[in-house]
Amino acid sequence: MLRNLFLTGLTTLVLLSNAFATSSFNDDKDKEVKIKTSAVCGMCKARIERNLGFEKGVKEATLDVKSKVVTIKYNPAKTDVTKLKANISKTGYDADELVADEAGYNKLPSCCKKDGGSNHQ
C-alpha cells in the first residue's frame, strides 16, 4: 500500500515537472508585432522586408504599403520589438514613435523619402 502511494506521488511529481518544463518552452513561441512605418512605395517594402530578414530571430516580415504597416513574426528569445524598430529606423524609416535614423534616411532614394514620396499612393 505504501509503495503504491509512493509511486503515485512520484508519478504526479514527474508529470507536474514535465508540465512546468513545457510551459517555459511555450513562452518562446513566435510572436507577431505590427509596426507603423513611413514607407511610401514598393522599393521601401523590399528594403524594409530584406533588412528585417537579416535580423536574428525574424521569421517573416511583410509590409503593406497602403497602410504603411509592417507585420513581423519573430522569436522573442532571439530579438524584441525595440530591436525590430531600431532595424527599421536604421534602414531610414520611422517605426511607430521611433524617428528614422538620419544616416539611413539620407541613403534612401528620393522617391522613398517622406517628403519625396508624395507622388506615390
C-alpha positions as CSV (number, residue, x, y, z in Angstrom):
1,M,0.0,0.0,0.0
2,L,2.8,2.4,1.0
3,R,4.7,1.5,-2.2
4,N,1.6,2.3,-4.4
5,L,1.2,5.6,-2.6
6,F,4.9,6.4,-3.2
7,L,4.7,5.5,-6.9
8,T,1.5,7.6,-7.3
9,G,3.2,10.6,-5.7
10,L,6.4,10.1,-7.7
11,T,4.3,9.9,-10.9
12,T,2.5,13.0,-10.0
13,L,5.7,14.9,-9.4
14,V,7.2,13.8,-12.7
15,L,4.0,14.8,-14.6
16,L,3.9,18.2,-12.9
17,S,7.6,18.9,-13.5
18,N,7.1,18.0,-17.2
19,A,4.2,20.4,-17.4
20,F,6.2,23.2,-16.0
21,A,9.1,22.4,-18.3
22,T,7.0,22.6,-21.4
23,S,5.3,25.8,-20.3
24,S,8.6,27.6,-20.4
25,F,9.1,26.4,-23.9
26,N,5.7,27.8,-24.9
27,D,7.0,31.2,-23.8
28,D,9.5,31.1,-26.7
29,K,6.8,30.6,-29.4
30,D,6.9,33.0,-32.2
31,K,5.2,36.4,-31.6
32,E,3.8,38.9,-34.0
33,V,4.0,42.7,-33.9
34,K,2.7,45.4,-36.2
35,I,4.8,48.5,-36.6
36,K,3.7,51.7,-38.5
37,T,6.4,52.9,-40.8
38,S,7.0,55.9,-43.2
39,A,7.3,53.6,-46.2
40,V,5.8,55.0,-49.4
41,C,6.5,52.5,-52.3
42,G,7.4,49.1,-53.4
43,M,11.1,49.8,-53.1
44,C,10.6,50.8,-49.5
45,K,8.7,47.5,-49.0
46,A,11.6,45.5,-50.5
47,R,14.2,47.3,-48.4
48,I,12.4,47.0,-45.1
49,E,11.5,43.3,-45.6
50,R,15.0,42.5,-46.7
51,N,16.7,44.3,-43.8
52,L,14.3,42.7,-41.2
53,G,15.1,39.3,-42.8
54,F,18.7,39.8,-41.7
55,E,17.7,40.5,-38.1
56,K,18.3,37.5,-35.8
57,G,15.1,35.8,-34.8
58,V,12.9,37.3,-37.5
59,K,10.8,34.6,-39.2
60,E,8.8,36.7,-41.5
61,A,8.3,40.4,-42.3
62,T,5.5,41.7,-44.6
63,L,4.9,45.4,-45.3
64,D,1.5,46.6,-46.5
65,V,2.5,49.7,-48.4
66,K,-1.0,51.1,-48.5
67,S,-1.3,51.1,-44.6
68,K,2.4,51.5,-44.1
69,V,2.3,48.8,-41.5
70,V,4.9,46.0,-41.4
71,T,3.8,42.7,-39.7
72,I,6.7,40.9,-38.2
73,K,6.8,37.3,-36.9
74,Y,9.7,36.7,-34.6
75,N,11.3,34.5,-31.9
76,P,11.2,36.5,-28.7
77,A,14.1,34.5,-27.3
78,K,16.3,36.0,-30.1
79,T,15.0,39.5,-30.6
80,D,12.5,42.0,-29.3
81,V,10.3,44.9,-30.5
82,T,12.9,47.5,-29.6
83,K,15.5,45.8,-31.8
84,L,13.0,45.4,-34.6
85,K,12.1,49.1,-34.5
86,A,15.8,50.0,-34.4
87,N,16.3,47.9,-37.6
88,I,13.6,49.8,-39.4
89,S,14.9,53.2,-38.2
90,K,18.5,52.4,-39.3
91,T,17.1,51.4,-42.7
92,G,15.8,55.0,-42.9
93,Y,12.2,54.8,-41.9
94,D,10.1,55.8,-39.0
95,A,9.0,52.9,-36.8
96,D,6.0,53.8,-34.7
97,E,7.3,56.6,-32.3
98,L,10.9,56.0,-33.3
99,V,12.0,58.5,-35.9
100,A,14.1,57.3,-38.9
101,D,17.9,57.3,-38.3
102,E,19.3,60.4,-40.2
103,A,22.1,58.5,-41.8
104,G,19.8,55.7,-43.0
105,Y,17.2,58.2,-44.2
106,N,19.9,60.2,-46.2
107,K,20.8,57.0,-48.1
108,L,17.3,56.4,-49.3
109,P,16.4,57.2,-53.0
110,S,14.5,60.4,-53.2
111,C,11.2,58.6,-54.0
112,C,11.5,56.7,-50.7
113,K,11.8,59.8,-48.6
114,K,8.8,61.1,-46.7
115,D,8.8,64.4,-48.5
116,G,9.9,63.0,-51.9
117,G,7.3,60.2,-52.0
118,S,4.2,62.4,-52.4
119,N,3.7,61.0,-55.9
120,H,3.2,57.5,-54.5
121,Q,-0.1,56.3,-53.4
